[in-house]
């Protein structure tokens, strides 16, 4: 049975919605052998802001973001692919 691009797109959208719901409620999301997405709040602080050639000190507001903590298996996979592409960087065909 073939899966259409629309079916894949719908499945990915459902997964992303579920991840989004968990992150909004400050719950980290782990994917086995891939990594963890964890909500993180950067605190407000004073920062030097460049405005043209002038720099001024301003208070920045706290903001929320998501940090990704990769699993060791995923890092190993990336390392292997990096080595593969470096070895074959002059080739047009990676097969």
PDB file of N, CA, C and O in Angstrom:
ATOM      1  N   UNK A   1       0.838  -1.187   0.000  1.00  0.00           N
ATOM      2  CA  UNK A   1       0.000   0.000   0.000  1.00  0.00           C
ATOM      3  C   UNK A   1       0.874   1.239   0.000  1.00  0.00           C
ATOM      4  O   UNK A   1       1.740   1.398   0.860  1.00  0.00           O
ATOM      5  N   UNK A   2       0.649   2.104  -0.953  1.00  0.00           N
ATOM      6  CA  UNK A   2       1.404   3.348  -1.045  1.00  0.00           C
ATOM      7  C   UNK A   2       0.750   4.427  -0.192  1.00  0.00           C
ATOM      8  O   UNK A   2      -0.472   4.488  -0.055  1.00  0.00           O
ATOM      9  N   UNK A   3       1.584   5.256   0.365  1.00  0.00           N
ATOM     10  CA  UNK A   3       1.099   6.375   1.167  1.00  0.00           C
ATOM     11  C   UNK A   3       1.267   7.636   0.333  1.00  0.00           C
ATOM     12  O   UNK A   3       2.336   7.882  -0.226  1.00  0.00           O
ATOM     13  N   UNK A   4       0.217   8.427   0.253  1.00  0.00           N
ATOM     14  CA  UNK A   4       0.284   9.651  -0.553  1.00  0.00           C
ATOM     15  C   UNK A   4       0.988  10.750   0.223  1.00  0.00           C
ATOM     16  O   UNK A   4       1.120  10.686   1.446  1.00  0.00           O
ATOM     17  N   UNK A   5       1.432  11.751  -0.504  1.00  0.00           N
ATOM     18  CA  UNK A   5       2.088  12.898   0.121  1.00  0.00           C
ATOM     19  C   UNK A   5       1.114  13.626   1.049  1.00  0.00           C
ATOM     20  O   UNK A   5       1.523  14.128   2.096  1.00  0.00           O
ATOM     21  N   UNK A   6      -0.164  13.692   0.683  1.00  0.00           N
ATOM     22  CA  UNK A   6      -1.167  14.327   1.543  1.00  0.00           C
ATOM     23  C   UNK A   6      -1.325  13.579   2.866  1.00  0.00           C
ATOM     24  O   UNK A   6      -1.476  14.199   3.918  1.00  0.00           O
ATOM     25  N   UNK A   7      -1.290  12.246   2.810  1.00  0.00           N
ATOM     26  CA  UNK A   7      -1.403  11.452   4.037  1.00  0.00           C
ATOM     27  C   UNK A   7      -0.189  11.675   4.944  1.00  0.00           C
ATOM     28  O   UNK A   7      -0.331  11.799   6.160  1.00  0.00           O
ATOM     29  N   UNK A   8       0.995  11.725   4.350  1.00  0.00           N
ATOM     30  CA  UNK A   8       2.211  11.990   5.121  1.00  0.00           C
ATOM     31  C   UNK A   8       2.151  13.381   5.726  1.00  0.00           C
ATOM     32  O   UNK A   8       2.490  13.574   6.894  1.00  0.00           O
ATOM     33  N   UNK A   9       1.723  14.344   4.933  1.00  0.00           N
ATOM     34  CA  UNK A   9       1.603  15.720   5.415  1.00  0.00           C
ATOM     35  C   UNK A   9       0.625  15.815   6.588  1.00  0.00           C
ATOM     36  O   UNK A   9       0.898  16.506   7.569  1.00  0.00           O
ATOM     37  N   UNK A  10      -0.508  15.127   6.488  1.00  0.00           N
ATOM     38  CA  UNK A  10      -1.498  15.120   7.573  1.00  0.00           C
ATOM     39  C   UNK A  10      -0.921  14.485   8.841  1.00  0.00           C
ATOM     40  O   UNK A  10      -1.124  14.992   9.945  1.00  0.00           O
ATOM     41  N   UNK A  11      -0.210  13.383   8.676  1.00  0.00           N
ATOM     42  CA  UNK A  11       0.390  12.703   9.829  1.00  0.00           C
ATOM     43  C   UNK A  11       1.420  13.588  10.517  1.00  0.00           C
ATOM     44  O   UNK A  11       1.445  13.675  11.744  1.00  0.00           O
ATOM     45  N   UNK A  12       2.266  14.244   9.734  1.00  0.00           N
ATOM     46  CA  UNK A  12       3.281  15.139  10.298  1.00  0.00           C
ATOM     47  C   UNK A  12       2.616  16.319  11.007  1.00  0.00           C
ATOM     48  O   UNK A  12       3.077  16.747  12.066  1.00  0.00           O
ATOM     49  N   UNK A  13       1.550  16.838  10.436  1.00  0.00           N
ATOM     50  CA  UNK A  13       0.820  17.951  11.060  1.00  0.00           C
ATOM     51  C   UNK A  13       0.233  17.538  12.415  1.00  0.00           C
ATOM     52  O   UNK A  13       0.285  18.309  13.374  1.00  0.00           O
ATOM     53  N   UNK A  14      -0.318  16.335  12.495  1.00  0.00           N
ATOM     54  CA  UNK A  14      -0.868  15.828  13.759  1.00  0.00           C
ATOM     55  C   UNK A  14       0.241  15.700  14.806  1.00  0.00           C
ATOM     56  O   UNK A  14       0.064  16.098  15.957  1.00  0.00           O
ATOM     57  N   UNK A  15       1.375  15.149  14.403  1.00  0.00           N
ATOM     58  CA  UNK A  15       2.508  14.999  15.325  1.00  0.00           C
ATOM     59  C   UNK A  15       2.991  16.367  15.808  1.00  0.00           C
ATOM     60  O   UNK A  15       3.240  16.552  17.000  1.00  0.00           O
ATOM     61  N   UNK A  16       3.123  17.309  14.904  1.00  0.00           N
ATOM     62  CA  UNK A  16       3.575  18.661  15.276  1.00  0.00           C
ATOM     63  C   UNK A  16       2.586  19.333  16.224  1.00  0.00           C
ATOM     64  O   UNK A  16       2.998  20.014  17.162  1.00  0.00           O
ATOM     65  N   UNK A  17       1.299  19.153  15.993  1.00  0.00           N
ATOM     66  CA  UNK A  17       0.277  19.721  16.889  1.00  0.00           C
ATOM     67  C   UNK A  17       0.411  19.150  18.297  1.00  0.00           C
ATOM     68  O   UNK A  17       0.328  19.889  19.278  1.00  0.00           O
ATOM     69  N   UNK A  18       0.617  17.840  18.399  1.00  0.00           N
ATOM     70  CA  UNK A  18       0.763  17.215  19.718  1.00  0.00           C
ATOM     71  C   UNK A  18       2.025  17.713  20.425  1.00  0.00           C
ATOM     72  O   UNK A  18       2.000  17.981  21.626  1.00  0.00           O
ATOM     73  N   UNK A  19       3.116  17.835  19.688  1.00  0.00           N
ATOM     74  CA  UNK A  19       4.359  18.362  20.269  1.00  0.00           C
ATOM     75  C   UNK A  19       4.132  19.789  20.749  1.00  0.00           C
ATOM     76  O   UNK A  19       4.538  20.150  21.854  1.00  0.00           O
ATOM     77  N   UNK A  20       3.483  20.598  19.918  1.00  0.00           N
ATOM     78  CA  UNK A  20       3.195  21.994  20.268  1.00  0.00           C
ATOM     79  C   UNK A  20       2.365  22.087  21.550  1.00  0.00           C
ATOM     80  O   UNK A  20       2.641  22.921  22.412  1.00  0.00           O
ATOM     81  N   UNK A  21       1.339  21.222  21.674  1.00  0.00           N
ATOM     82  CA  UNK A  21       0.485  21.231  22.872  1.00  0.00           C
ATOM     83  C   UNK A  21       1.303  20.945  24.130  1.00  0.00           C
ATOM     84  O   UNK A  21       1.132  21.612  25.150  1.00  0.00           O
ATOM     85  N   UNK A  22       2.190  19.954  24.053  1.00  0.00           N
ATOM     86  CA  UNK A  22       3.016  19.621  25.214  1.00  0.00           C
ATOM     87  C   UNK A  22       3.974  20.759  25.566  1.00  0.00           C
ATOM     88  O   UNK A  22       4.138  21.094  26.739  1.00  0.00           O
ATOM     89  N   UNK A  23       4.601  21.348  24.563  1.00  0.00           N
ATOM     90  CA  UNK A  23       5.564  22.413  24.828  1.00  0.00           C
ATOM     91  C   UNK A  23       4.891  23.647  25.425  1.00  0.00           C
ATOM     92  O   UNK A  23       5.474  24.318  26.277  1.00  0.00           O
ATOM     93  N   UNK A  24       3.680  23.949  24.990  1.00  0.00           N
ATOM     94  CA  UNK A  24       2.944  25.100  25.527  1.00  0.00           C
ATOM     95  C   UNK A  24       2.646  24.902  27.008  1.00  0.00           C
ATOM     96  O   UNK A  24       2.595  25.868  27.768  1.00  0.00           O
ATOM     97  N   UNK A  25       2.450  23.661  27.415  1.00  0.00           N
ATOM     98  CA  UNK A  25       2.164  23.377  28.827  1.00  0.00           C
ATOM     99  C   UNK A  25       3.444  23.085  29.612  1.00  0.00           C
ATOM    100  O   UNK A  25       3.390  22.490  30.688  1.00  0.00           O
ATOM    101  N   UNK A  26       4.584  23.499  29.082  1.00  0.00           N
ATOM    102  CA  UNK A  26       5.906  23.337  29.710  1.00  0.00           C
ATOM    103  C   UNK A  26       6.330  21.878  29.886  1.00  0.00           C
ATOM    104  O   UNK A  26       7.143  21.576  30.759  1.00  0.00           O
ATOM    105  N   UNK A  27       5.801  20.992  29.087  1.00  0.00           N
ATOM    106  CA  UNK A  27       6.190  19.583  29.164  1.00  0.00           C
ATOM    107  C   UNK A  27       7.223  19.284  28.071  1.00  0.00           C
ATOM    108  O   UNK A  27       6.976  19.563  26.898  1.00  0.00           O
ATOM    109  N   UNK A  28       8.371  18.723  28.442  1.00  0.00           N
ATOM    110  CA  UNK A  28       9.340  18.341  27.409  1.00  0.00           C
ATOM    111  C   UNK A  28       8.811  17.175  26.580  1.00  0.00           C
ATOM    112  O   UNK A  28       8.004  16.375  27.053  1.00  0.00           O
ATOM    113  N   UNK A  29       9.275  17.092  25.346  1.00  0.00           N
ATOM    114  CA  UNK A  29       8.853  16.027  24.431  1.00  0.00           C
ATOM    115  C   UNK A  29      10.087  15.238  24.020  1.00  0.00           C
ATOM    116  O   UNK A  29      11.038  15.797  23.473  1.00  0.00           O
ATOM    117  N   UNK A  30      10.066  13.939  24.285  1.00  0.00           N
ATOM    118  CA  UNK A  30      11.190  13.069  23.922  1.00  0.00           C
ATOM    119  C   UNK A  30      10.795  12.144  22.781  1.00  0.00           C
ATOM    120  O   UNK A  30       9.696  11.590  22.756  1.00  0.00           O
ATOM    121  N   UNK A  31      11.711  11.992  21.844  1.00  0.00           N
ATOM    122  CA  UNK A  31      11.533  11.049  20.745  1.00  0.00           C
ATOM    123  C   UNK A  31      12.688  10.058  20.849  1.00  0.00           C
ATOM    124  O   UNK A  31      13.857  10.435  20.773  1.00  0.00           O
ATOM    125  N   UNK A  32      12.340   8.788  21.025  1.00  0.00           N
ATOM    126  CA  UNK A  32      13.339   7.746  21.261  1.00  0.00           C
ATOM    127  C   UNK A  32      14.425   7.753  20.183  1.00  0.00           C
ATOM    128  O   UNK A  32      14.131   7.750  18.988  1.00  0.00           O
ATOM    129  N   UNK A  33      15.663   7.761  20.622  1.00  0.00           N
ATOM    130  CA  UNK A  33      16.859   7.732  19.770  1.00  0.00           C
ATOM    131  C   UNK A  33      17.000   8.975  18.887  1.00  0.00           C
ATOM    132  O   UNK A  33      17.811   8.972  17.962  1.00  0.00           O
ATOM    133  N   UNK A  34      16.239  10.026  19.148  1.00  0.00           N
ATOM    134  CA  UNK A  34      16.344  11.277  18.387  1.00  0.00           C
ATOM    135  C   UNK A  34      16.773  12.404  19.306  1.00  0.00           C
ATOM    136  O   UNK A  34      17.804  13.038  19.080  1.00  0.00           O
ATOM    137  N   UNK A  35      15.983  12.659  20.348  1.00  0.00           N
ATOM    138  CA  UNK A  35      16.336  13.715  21.269  1.00  0.00           C
ATOM    139  C   UNK A  35      15.121  14.232  22.020  1.00  0.00           C
ATOM    140  O   UNK A  35      14.027  13.676  21.926  1.00  0.00           O
ATOM    141  N   UNK A  36      15.335  15.306  22.766  1.00  0.00           N
ATOM    142  CA  UNK A  36      14.280  15.903  23.562  1.00  0.00           C
ATOM    143  C   UNK A  36      14.135  17.373  23.218  1.00  0.00           C
ATOM    144  O   UNK A  36      15.119  18.107  23.130  1.00  0.00           O
ATOM    145  N   UNK A  37      12.893  17.791  23.025  1.00  0.00           N
ATOM    146  CA  UNK A  37      12.563  19.204  22.856  1.00  0.00           C
ATOM    147  C   UNK A  37      12.037  19.674  24.210  1.00  0.00           C
ATOM    148  O   UNK A  37      11.078  19.116  24.744  1.00  0.00           O
ATOM    149  N   UNK A  38      12.674  20.703  24.755  1.00  0.00           N
ATOM    150  CA  UNK A  38      12.281  21.174  26.079  1.00  0.00           C
ATOM    151  C   UNK A  38      12.031  22.678  26.050  1.00  0.00           C
ATOM    152  O   UNK A  38      12.849  23.432  25.523  1.00  0.00           O
ATOM    153  N   UNK A  39      10.904  23.121  26.612  1.00  0.00           N
ATOM    154  CA  UNK A  39      10.648  24.558  26.679  1.00  0.00           C
ATOM    155  C   UNK A  39      11.666  25.224  27.602  1.00  0.00           C
ATOM    156  O   UNK A  39      12.085  24.641  28.602  1.00  0.00           O
ATOM    157  N   UNK A  40      12.057  26.442  27.259  1.00  0.00           N
ATOM    158  CA  UNK A  40      13.030  27.176  28.063  1.00  0.00           C
ATOM    159  C   UNK A  40      12.660  28.655  28.035  1.00  0.00           C
ATOM    160  O   UNK A  40      12.296  29.197  26.992  1.00  0.00           O
ATOM    161  N   UNK A  41      12.758  29.291  29.182  1.00  0.00           N
ATOM    162  CA  UNK A  41      12.495  30.727  29.262  1.00  0.00           C
ATOM    163  C   UNK A  41      13.799  31.457  29.530  1.00  0.00           C
ATOM    164  O   UNK A  41      14.450  31.234  30.551  1.00  0.00           O
ATOM    165  N   UNK A  42      14.174  32.327  28.609  1.00  0.00           N
ATOM    166  CA  UNK A  42      15.323  33.191  28.834  1.00  0.00           C
ATOM    167  C   UNK A  42      14.869  34.321  29.747  1.00  0.00           C
ATOM    168  O   UNK A  42      13.871  34.977  29.449  1.00  0.00           O
ATOM    169  N   UNK A  43      15.568  34.570  30.847  1.00  0.00           N
ATOM    170  CA  UNK A  43      15.141  35.628  31.765  1.00  0.00           C
ATOM    171  C   UNK A  43      15.410  37.012  31.182  1.00  0.00           C
ATOM    172  O   UNK A  43      16.249  37.176  30.297  1.00  0.00           O
ATOM    173  N   UNK A  44      14.689  37.992  31.688  1.00  0.00           N
ATOM    174  CA  UNK A  44      14.959  39.365  31.270  1.00  0.00           C
ATOM    175  C   UNK A  44      16.332  39.761  31.822  1.00  0.00           C
ATOM    176  O   UNK A  44      16.761  39.266  32.865  1.00  0.00           O
ATOM    177  N   UNK A  45      17.003  40.649  31.113  1.00  0.00           N
ATOM    178  CA  UNK A  45      18.328  41.095  31.541  1.00  0.00           C
ATOM    179  C   UNK A  45      18.695  42.386  30.833  1.00  0.00           C
ATOM    180  O   UNK A  45      18.026  42.807  29.889  1.00  0.00           O
ATOM    181  N   UNK A  46      19.752  43.000  31.296  1.00  0.00           N
ATOM    182  CA  UNK A  46      20.249  44.201  30.637  1.00  0.00           C
ATOM    183  C   UNK A  46      21.219  43.760  29.552  1.00  0.00           C
ATOM    184  O   UNK A  46      22.030  42.859  29.763  1.00  0.00           O
ATOM    185  N   UNK A  47      21.133  44.400  28.391  1.00  0.00           N
ATOM    186  CA  UNK A  47      21.987  44.010  27.272  1.00  0.00           C
ATOM    187  C   UNK A  47      22.468  45.243  26.529  1.00  0.00           C
ATOM    188  O   UNK A  47      21.803  46.278  26.507  1.00  0.00           O
ATOM    189  N   UNK A  48      23.624  45.109  25.929  1.00  0.00           N
ATOM    190  CA  UNK A  48      24.159  46.182  25.091  1.00  0.00           C
ATOM    191  C   UNK A  48      23.595  45.988  23.692  1.00  0.00           C
ATOM    192  O   UNK A  48      23.786  44.936  23.082  1.00  0.00           O
ATOM    193  N   UNK A  49      22.906  46.991  23.187  1.00  0.00           N
ATOM    194  CA  UNK A  49      22.249  46.918  21.894  1.00  0.00           C
ATOM    195  C   UNK A  49      22.930  47.899  20.953  1.00  0.00           C
ATOM    196  O   UNK A  49      23.081  49.078  21.272  1.00  0.00           O
ATOM    197  N   UNK A  50      23.343  47.400  19.783  1.00  0.00           N
ATOM    198  CA  UNK A  50      23.972  48.271  18.789  1.00  0.00           C
ATOM    199  C   UNK A  50      22.891  48.922  17.944  1.00  0.00           C
ATOM    200  O   UNK A  50      22.008  48.250  17.413  1.00  0.00           O
ATOM    201  N   UNK A  51      22.973  50.229  17.830  1.00  0.00           N
ATOM    202  CA  UNK A  51      22.053  51.003  17.006  1.00  0.00           C
ATOM    203  C   UNK A  51      22.909  51.832  16.056  1.00  0.00           C
ATOM    204  O   UNK A  51      23.346  52.935  16.386  1.00  0.00           O
ATOM    205  N   UNK A  52      23.137  51.278  14.875  1.00  0.00           N
ATOM    206  CA  UNK A  52      24.081  51.926  13.962  1.00  0.00           C
ATOM    207  C   UNK A  52      25.481  51.758  14.529  1.00  0.00           C
ATOM    208  O   UNK A  52      25.941  50.636  14.741  1.00  0.00           O
ATOM    209  N   UNK A  53      26.158  52.874  14.775  1.00  0.00           N
ATOM    210  CA  UNK A  53      27.492  52.802  15.367  1.00  0.00           C
ATOM    211  C   UNK A  53      27.456  53.022  16.868  1.00  0.00           C
ATOM    212  O   UNK A  53      28.477  52.873  17.539  1.00  0.00           O
ATOM    213  N   UNK A  54      26.304  53.371  17.400  1.00  0.00           N
ATOM    214  CA  UNK A  54      26.182  53.611  18.836  1.00  0.00           C
ATOM    215  C   UNK A  54      25.700  52.356  19.546  1.00  0.00           C
ATOM    216  O   UNK A  54      24.929  51.564  19.004  1.00  0.00           O
ATOM    217  N   UNK A  55      26.172  52.200  20.757  1.00  0.00           N
ATOM    218  CA  UNK A  55      25.705  51.093  21.594  1.00  0.00           C
ATOM    219  C   UNK A  55      25.030  51.681  22.814  1.00  0.00           C
ATOM    220  O   UNK A  55      25.514  52.648  23.404  1.00  0.00           O
ATOM    221  N   UNK A  56      23.916  51.093  23.185  1.00  0.00           N
ATOM    222  CA  UNK A  56      23.227  51.550  24.379  1.00  0.00           C
ATOM    223  C   UNK A  56      22.798  50.344  25.205  1.00  0.00           C
ATOM    224  O   UNK A  56      22.629  49.241  24.685  1.00  0.00           O
ATOM    225  N   UNK A  57      22.629  50.576  26.487  1.00  0.00           N
ATOM    226  CA  UNK A  57      22.199  49.518  27.394  1.00  0.00           C
ATOM    227  C   UNK A  57      20.680  49.576  27.500  1.00  0.00           C
ATOM    228  O   UNK A  57      20.101  50.624  27.786  1.00  0.00           O
ATOM    229  N   UNK A  58      20.046  48.425  27.262  1.00  0.00           N
ATOM    230  CA  UNK A  58      18.586  48.339  27.345  1.00  0.00           C
ATOM    231  C   UNK A  58      18.197  47.112  28.144  1.00  0.00           C
ATOM    232  O   UNK A  58      18.945  46.138  28.228  1.00  0.00           O
ATOM    233  N   UNK A  59      17.007  47.177  28.731  1.00  0.00           N
ATOM    234  CA  UNK A  59      16.453  46.002  29.401  1.00  0.00           C
ATOM    235  C   UNK A  59      15.744  45.158  28.349  1.00  0.00           C
ATOM    236  O   UNK A  59      14.909  45.659  27.595  1.00  0.00           O
ATOM    237  N   UNK A  60      16.084  43.880  28.306  1.00  0.00           N
ATOM    238  CA  UNK A  60      15.402  42.972  27.383  1.00  0.00           C
ATOM    239  C   UNK A  60      14.304  42.242  28.142  1.00  0.00           C
ATOM    240  O   UNK A  60      14.426  42.008  29.344  1.00  0.00           O
ATOM    241  N   UNK A  61      13.254  41.890  27.456  1.00  0.00           N
ATOM    242  CA  UNK A  61      12.158  41.154  28.075  1.00  0.00           C
ATOM    243  C   UNK A  61      12.477  39.664  28.074  1.00  0.00           C
ATOM    244  O   UNK A  61      13.203  39.169  27.212  1.00  0.00           O
ATOM    245  N   UNK A  62      11.929  38.970  29.043  1.00  0.00           N
ATOM    246  CA  UNK A  62      12.048  37.515  29.060  1.00  0.00           C
ATOM    247  C   UNK A  62      11.294  36.966  27.853  1.00  0.00           C
ATOM    248  O   UNK A  62      10.286  37.532  27.431  1.00  0.00           O
ATOM    249  N   UNK A  63      11.786  35.868  27.304  1.00  0.00           N
ATOM    250  CA  UNK A  63      11.067  35.238  26.199  1.00  0.00           C
ATOM    251  C   UNK A  63      11.233  33.734  26.269  1.00  0.00           C
ATOM    252  O   UNK A  63      12.206  33.215  26.817  1.00  0.00           O
ATOM    253  N   UNK A  64      10.250  33.046  25.694  1.00  0.00           N
ATOM    254  CA  UNK A  64      10.241  31.578  25.698  1.00  0.00           C
ATOM    255  C   UNK A  64      10.723  31.046  24.359  1.00  0.00           C
ATOM    256  O   UNK A  64      10.485  31.637  23.306  1.00  0.00           O
ATOM    257  N   UNK A  65      11.403  29.920  24.432  1.00  0.00           N
ATOM    258  CA  UNK A  65      11.860  29.240  23.236  1.00  0.00           C
ATOM    259  C   UNK A  65      11.905  27.746  23.518  1.00  0.00           C
ATOM    260  O   UNK A  65      11.499  27.297  24.589  1.00  0.00           O
ATOM    261  N   UNK A  66      12.395  26.986  22.564  1.00  0.00           N
ATOM    262  CA  UNK A  66      12.525  25.541  22.733  1.00  0.00           C
ATOM    263  C   UNK A  66      13.982  25.175  22.515  1.00  0.00           C
ATOM    264  O   UNK A  66      14.603  25.609  21.545  1.00  0.00           O
ATOM    265  N   UNK A  67      14.522  24.374  23.420  1.00  0.00           N
ATOM    266  CA  UNK A  67      15.883  23.873  23.256  1.00  0.00           C
ATOM    267  C   UNK A  67      15.820  22.408  22.845  1.00  0.00           C
ATOM    268  O   UNK A  67      14.980  21.649  23.327  1.00  0.00           O
ATOM    269  N   UNK A  68      16.721  22.025  21.950  1.00  0.00           N
ATOM    270  CA  UNK A  68      16.802  20.644  21.490  1.00  0.00           C
ATOM    271  C   UNK A  68      18.027  19.992  22.112  1.00  0.00           C
ATOM    272  O   UNK A  68      19.139  20.510  22.008  1.00  0.00           O
ATOM    273  N   UNK A  69      17.815  18.856  22.757  1.00  0.00           N
ATOM    274  CA  UNK A  69      18.894  18.077  23.356  1.00  0.00           C
ATOM    275  C   UNK A  69      18.962  16.744  22.605  1.00  0.00           C
ATOM    276  O   UNK A  69      18.160  15.846  22.863  1.00  0.00           O
ATOM    277  N   UNK A  70      19.921  16.612  21.671  1.00  0.00           N
ATOM    278  CA  UNK A  70      19.970  15.398  20.844  1.00  0.00           C
ATOM    279  C   UNK A  70      20.390  14.163  21.637  1.00  0.00           C
ATOM    280  O   UNK A  70      21.179  14.249  22.578  1.00  0.00           O
ATOM    281  N   UNK A  71      19.850  13.017  21.240  1.00  0.00           N
ATOM    282  CA  UNK A  71      20.214  11.725  21.823  1.00  0.00           C
ATOM    283  C   UNK A  71      21.555  11.287  21.227  1.00  0.00           C
ATOM    284  O   UNK A  71      21.891  11.671  20.106  1.00  0.00           O
ATOM    285  N   UNK A  72      22.307  10.500  21.961  1.00  0.00           N
ATOM    286  CA  UNK A  72      23.610  10.020  21.505  1.00  0.00           C
ATOM    287  C   UNK A  72      23.495   9.283  20.167  1.00  0.00           C
ATOM    288  O   UNK A  72      24.363   9.436  19.307  1.00  0.00           O
ATOM    289  N   UNK A  73      22.446   8.495  19.980  1.00  0.00           N
ATOM    290  CA  UNK A  73      22.256   7.756  18.722  1.00  0.00           C
ATOM    291  C   UNK A  73      22.114   8.706  17.538  1.00  0.00           C
ATOM    292  O   UNK A  73      22.651   8.447  16.460  1.00  0.00           O
ATOM    293  N   UNK A  74      21.391   9.804  17.739  1.00  0.00           N
ATOM    294  CA  UNK A  74      21.200  10.782  16.663  1.00  0.00           C
ATOM    295  C   UNK A  74      22.516  11.483  16.348  1.00  0.00           C
ATOM    296  O   UNK A  74      22.829  11.718  15.181  1.00  0.00           O
ATOM    297  N   UNK A  75      23.286  11.817  17.374  1.00  0.00           N
ATOM    298  CA  UNK A  75      24.588  12.452  17.153  1.00  0.00           C
ATOM    299  C   UNK A  75      25.538  11.522  16.401  1.00  0.00           C
ATOM    300  O   UNK A  75      26.298  11.964  15.539  1.00  0.00           O
ATOM    301  N   UNK A  76      25.488  10.239  16.731  1.00  0.00           N
ATOM    302  CA  UNK A  76      26.315   9.254  16.033  1.00  0.00           C
ATOM    303  C   UNK A  76      25.930   9.176  14.561  1.00  0.00           C
ATOM    304  O   UNK A  76      26.795   9.137  13.686  1.00  0.00           O
ATOM    305  N   UNK A  77      24.637   9.153  14.295  1.00  0.00           N
ATOM    306  CA  UNK A  77      24.146   9.124  12.919  1.00  0.00           C
ATOM    307  C   UNK A  77      24.621  10.357  12.142  1.00  0.00           C
ATOM    308  O   UNK A  77      25.083  10.236  11.007  1.00  0.00           O
ATOM    309  N   UNK A  78      24.509  11.524  12.746  1.00  0.00           N
ATOM    310  CA  UNK A  78      24.962  12.755  12.081  1.00  0.00           C
ATOM    311  C   UNK A  78      26.461  12.714  11.803  1.00  0.00           C
ATOM    312  O   UNK A  78      26.911  13.139  10.738  1.00  0.00           O
ATOM    313  N   UNK A  79      27.228  12.205  12.753  1.00  0.00           N
ATOM    314  CA  UNK A  79      28.671  12.113  12.576  1.00  0.00           C
ATOM    315  C   UNK A  79      29.009  11.198  11.403  1.00  0.00           C
ATOM    316  O   UNK A  79      29.881  11.510  10.593  1.00  0.00           O
ATOM    317  N   UNK A  80      28.305  10.058  11.318  1.00  0.00           N
ATOM    318  CA  UNK A  80      28.550   9.125  10.218  1.00  0.00           C
ATOM    319  C   UNK A  80      28.202   9.743   8.873  1.00  0.00           C
ATOM    320  O   UNK A  80      28.947   9.580   7.907  1.00  0.00           O
ATOM    321  N   UNK A  81      27.073  10.455   8.798  1.00  0.00           N
ATOM    322  CA  UNK A  81      26.693  11.098   7.540  1.00  0.00           C
ATOM    323  C   UNK A  81      27.668  12.215   7.180  1.00  0.00           C
ATOM    324  O   UNK A  81      27.991  12.411   6.008  1.00  0.00           O
ATOM    325  N   UNK A  82      28.132  12.939   8.183  1.00  0.00           N
ATOM    326  CA  UNK A  82      29.096  14.007   7.922  1.00  0.00           C
ATOM    327  C   UNK A  82      30.360  13.418   7.301  1.00  0.00           C
ATOM    328  O   UNK A  82      30.866  13.942   6.309  1.00  0.00           O
ATOM    329  N   UNK A  83      30.867  12.341   7.875  1.00  0.00           N
ATOM    330  CA  UNK A  83      32.058  11.688   7.334  1.00  0.00           C
ATOM    331  C   UNK A  83      31.807  11.175   5.922  1.00  0.00           C
ATOM    332  O   UNK A  83      32.677  11.282   5.058  1.00  0.00           O
ATOM    333  N   UNK A  84      30.618  10.619   5.681  1.00  0.00           N
ATOM    334  CA  UNK A  84      30.273  10.119   4.353  1.00  0.00           C
ATOM    335  C   UNK A  84      30.288  11.251   3.331  1.00  0.00           C
ATOM    336  O   UNK A  84      30.853  11.100   2.248  1.00  0.00           O
ATOM    337  N   UNK A  85      29.667  12.391   3.671  1.00  0.00           N
ATOM    338  CA  UNK A  85      29.597  13.502   2.723  1.00  0.00           C
ATOM    339  C   UNK A  85      30.950  14.164   2.514  1.00  0.00           C
ATOM    340  O   UNK A  85      31.236  14.648   1.419  1.00  0.00           O
ATOM    341  N   UNK A  86      31.787  14.193   3.545  1.00  0.00           N
ATOM    342  CA  UNK A  86      33.123  14.756   3.385  1.00  0.00           C
ATOM    343  C   UNK A  86      33.943  13.879   2.438  1.00  0.00           C
ATOM    344  O   UNK A  86      34.669  14.394   1.588  1.00  0.00           O
ATOM    345  N   UNK A  87      33.827  12.551   2.582  1.00  0.00           N
ATOM    346  CA  UNK A  87      34.564  11.639   1.712  1.00  0.00           C
ATOM    347  C   UNK A  87      34.097  11.752   0.262  1.00  0.00           C
ATOM    348  O   UNK A  87      34.890  11.558  -0.659  1.00  0.00           O
ATOM    349  N   UNK A  88      32.836  12.059   0.056  1.00  0.00           N
ATOM    350  CA  UNK A  88      32.253  12.075  -1.286  1.00  0.00           C
ATOM    351  C   UNK A  88      31.912  13.475  -1.775  1.00  0.00           C
ATOM    352  O   UNK A  88      31.107  13.620  -2.695  1.00  0.00           O
ATOM    353  N   UNK A  89      32.496  14.499  -1.191  1.00  0.00           N
ATOM    354  CA  UNK A  89      32.072  15.855  -1.534  1.00  0.00           C
ATOM    355  C   UNK A  89      32.378  16.241  -2.979  1.00  0.00           C
ATOM    356  O   UNK A  89      31.740  17.144  -3.519  1.00  0.00           O
ATOM    357  N   UNK A  90      33.340  15.577  -3.610  1.00  0.00           N
ATOM    358  CA  UNK A  90      33.651  15.883  -5.007  1.00  0.00           C
ATOM    359  C   UNK A  90      32.751  15.103  -5.974  1.00  0.00           C
ATOM    360  O   UNK A  90      32.705  15.413  -7.164  1.00  0.00           O
ATOM    361  N   UNK A  91      32.047  14.107  -5.472  1.00  0.00           N
ATOM    362  CA  UNK A  91      31.159  13.292  -6.325  1.00  0.00           C
ATOM    363  C   UNK A  91      29.804  13.956  -6.462  1.00  0.00           C
ATOM    364  O   UNK A  91      29.301  14.565  -5.518  1.00  0.00           O
ATOM    365  N   UNK A  92      29.212  13.834  -7.652  1.00  0.00           N
ATOM    366  CA  UNK A  92      27.837  14.321  -7.860  1.00  0.00           C
ATOM    367  C   UNK A  92      26.832  13.295  -7.379  1.00  0.00           C
ATOM    368  O   UNK A  92      25.723  13.657  -6.989  1.00  0.00           O
ATOM    369  N   UNK A  93      27.196  12.020  -7.399  1.00  0.00           N
ATOM    370  CA  UNK A  93      26.292  10.927  -7.026  1.00  0.00           C
ATOM    371  C   UNK A  93      26.753  10.334  -5.703  1.00  0.00           C
ATOM    372  O   UNK A  93      27.880   9.847  -5.607  1.00  0.00           O
ATOM    373  N   UNK A  94      25.885  10.366  -4.658  1.00  0.00           N
ATOM    374  CA  UNK A  94      26.260   9.857  -3.341  1.00  0.00           C
ATOM    375  C   UNK A  94      25.896   8.397  -3.147  1.00  0.00           C
ATOM    376  O   UNK A  94      25.943   7.911  -2.018  1.00  0.00           O
ATOM    377  N   UNK A  95      25.537   7.681  -4.198  1.00  0.00           N
ATOM    378  CA  UNK A  95      25.148   6.284  -4.039  1.00  0.00           C
ATOM    379  C   UNK A  95      26.332   5.364  -4.048  1.00  0.00           C
ATOM    380  O   UNK A  95      26.171   4.150  -3.924  1.00  0.00           O
TER     381      UNK A  95
END
